[in-house]
Amino acid sequence: MITHADLTQAVARRAGLADADEAVRVTRVVLGTLAHRLPMPQRRRLRAALPGPEQDAAYATVPAAADDVTGLLAEAGRHLDTPPERALLLARAVVSQIAEAEPGLAGSCGSTFRMITRRCSRRRRSTPSACMRRPTHARR
């Protein structure tokens, strides 16, 4: 399991944040908005993989939000007072670090988790919403 200090330092480094307090704030907002979009079993799995201080941020008892990653980025952006493009970068910094520390988590936390960490080709997909769309061949 990743420690609070390691997570905070890694998020600050990956997202280019100036201080640890901002990294803590970003981490908690991203985890809260992510947890709000996961079904209860996946929320529990996410919380179990987090250090103590971040577990509370990922605690949600309300039904999962019906929107997608674009909604997550919009909500995180509102809470962090940043555009969705920056919210995507911040969300990737948090989720990628957790995924590296807990390799099995991406598979057990579903498509929302995986979509955030997925890299986008700048030539083909220039907006966060385009980056979050499923590839054409994956649509039903």
Order of alpha helices (4+ residues) and beta strands (2+ residues): alpha-alpha-alpha-alpha-alpha-alpha-alpha-alpha-alpha
